């Protein structure tokens, strides 16, 4: 069975917040958010296939398969209802969960889309990584994952994120690219009924603000926030994103624990 490796922080009897990472990153993407929120929430992070501690899956998969694996992971650790927040591919997983499961209490979507821009580019990226490894993508992450200004001001943090990409399985990265290419929930966003926070980075070239705003326009119970930063907006705009997420969770905290 295809599995995802979880990392759990916070009180076991608190409401559960699940955090889904972007392609090429690991659970450490959310260290700032966990440091702020773990006192009030049971936080469950997971690594995508072939990222961090999760094994590479042997067969191709879709975003729907990732969502199913998240639910199975939560079943294994005894979580029923939960809040979910995800960045990019992690946000796509959140959308899939919201349209196919009744276990969510709230949803936060960061730098993501219901149909990612330029879908034909993803198979080409998969082929590049299979041929040349994830190292071939490193130069393009500067200016895409974070602005050049951020990298200059925070070189150690930029390198920490790039190290996640370098350690990712090329086979798994390519499989995730194919899943992103096939992902399209534009016709199902209207079925999402949980309260949803949508966050865009004003400097994001991978999922520009207008692309992200379309999510909020299609989801009835949603709010939209734009902040500084590029694609990994929870890193570059950590104070704003963390505050917005905390406020959203508090408003819909419920009792989502075990």
N, C-alpha and C positions, 0 to 999 in steps of 0.2 A: 504494500500500500504506500502511495506517495505521501510523505510527511513533511512537516515544517517544524523547525526547532524553536520552541518558545523560550522567552526570558521573562521572569516574573518578578516584579517589585511591588512593595507596598503591602498594606494590611490585607489578609486573606478574606476578611469579612466586609471589606469596603466595596462600593460599586466598582465594576470592572471597566477599564478603558483599554481597548486594543489599538495598538499603533502599527500601521503598515508602511514599510519603507519604499523608497523609490528604487528603480532599476540601478544596479551597480553599487548599492549601499547596504549597510547592515543595521542591526538593532541600535548601534551607537549613534545613528543619525538623530535619535531622539533623546540623547543624554540630558540636554538642557530642560526639555519638557518633563522628563522623569524626575529630575532634581526638584522641580517646582511642585509637581502634582502627586508624587508618590505618598505623601502624608495623608491624602484624602481618598486616593483611589488605588485599587489593585490594578497595576499596569502590566499588561501582557504585550510584549513585543515579539515579533517573529522575523526570521530570516527567509527570504525568498529561496526557491530551489537553487542549489549551487552557490549560494551566498552565505558568508559567515559559517554557522554551524549546521545549516540545513543541507541534506544530501542533494546531489544532482539527480533529477528524475530521469528515468530511462527512456521515456516516450514523450512526444510532443504534447503540449497541454494548452488550454485556453484560460482566460481570466476566470471563467466559471469554475474550472478545476481548482484554481488557487483559492477561491472563495470556499469551496467545499472542504478543502484541506484546512482552512482556518477554522471552520466549524468543528471538524474532527479534532483538531488540536485543542480547542476549547472544551470539547467533551472530555478529552483525556485528563484535563486538569480541573474538571468540575465546575465550569462556568456555563451558565445558561444565558441569561440576558446580559447585554453589554453595550457600552458606547464604543464608537469606532472613529478613528482619525487616521487618514493616510495621505501620503505625498506621492503624486505622479502615478506610477503603477500601483502603489499602495492605495491611492485614491480610487483607481479603477476597481480594485478589489472591493473597496467599501461600497461603491455604487452597485456592484454585482450582489453583494450581501443585502443591500437595502431593497433590491427588487425581487430577491428570491428567498429571503428569510424573514421571519417575524420576530427575530430575537434581538434586533437593535433597539436601543432607547434613544440614541441620537447619532448623528453622522457629521463628521467634519472632513471636507474635501479641500486639499491644498495642492495648487499647481498641477491640476489634472484636467481631464476632458472625458466626455462621453464617446468621442471619436478623436483620437489624437491627430494633430496636423500631419500632413504629408505621409499618409499610411503606406505608400509605396516605398518609402525610404527605409522602412524597418527590415524587410528581407535583405536589402543591400547592407545594412549595418550588421545583421546577423552573419552574412557571408564574410564581411571584413574581419569580424572578431574570430570566426572559425579559422581564418587564414593567418591572421597576424596577432591574435590575442587581444585582451582588453587594453594592453599598453598602447595600441593604435588609437584609442579613444582619449587618452589622457590629455593631449593638447587642447582638444575641443571642449573639455569640461570647464576649462577656464573661460569665463564669459558666458557659459551655459548653466552650469551648476551654481556658480556664484560669480559676481561681477569681478572684474580685474582689480577694482579698487578694494574690494573685500579681501582678495587674495594677498594684496600688498600689505594691508593692515593686519591681517591675521594669517600669516604664512603657515604656522604650525597647524591651525585648524584646517586650512585648505589641504595640506599634505595628509592629514588624518583621513579626510574624506577620499582623497585620491588613492590612498592605500587600500581602502575598501574595494574600490574598482579593480585595482591590480590583483587583489586576492580572489576575485570572483572567477568561477569556472567559465571559460569561454563557451563551452557547450551549453551550460545553463543560461548564460547571458543571451546567447543566440536564440534559445528556446523562448525566453521572455520577450525578445524582440518579435518573434513570430506571433506570440499571444497578443501583444500590443497591436500589431498590424491587423489582426482579426477582430479586435474589440470594437463594438459599436452598440451603445445603449441609448442612442438618441431617441428612439421611439418608445423607450420604457421609462424615461426619467419622470414622466408624469405620474407614475405609479408609486413613487417614493413618498411616503407619508410621514416619516420621522422628521423631527426638527433638524435642520441641516445648516451648518455654517460653511460657507465657501470662501476660500482665501486665495488671492492671486498676488504674485510678485510683479511690481510695475516694470521691472527690468528683465522679466522672464521671456526669453526668445523661444523656448521649447513649448510652453503652453502660455501664450500671451494673455494679458488680462481679458481681452474681449472673448477669447476662447473659453476661459474659465467662467466668465460672467454668464455664458450661455447655460451653465449648470444651474445657477441660481434662478435664471429666468424660467427654467423648465420645472423646477422643484417648488411645489406650493409653499411649504413651510420652511423657507430658506432666508438667509441673510448673506450679504456679500461684503467682503472687506478687501481692499487693495492696500498693500504696504510696499515699502522699499524692498529691494532684493531680487535675485534671479530665481532659478528653478527650485533650489533647495531653500525655499522661503522660510522654513522653520529654523534654519541656521542663520541666515543673513539678517533676518528680521525677528530674531528669537524673542525679544521682550514683547513686541506687539503680538506675535503669533501665540505665545504662551498665555498672555493675558486674555486674548480673544477666546482661545480654547477653554481656559479656566472659567471664564464668564459664561460661555455656552454650556459647559458641563454643569455648572452650578444651577443654571436655570432649568435644567432637565435631569437633575441628578438621579431622581428615583431611588430604587433599591436594587440596582442590578449588581448582584454579587454572585453567590453560588446558586 
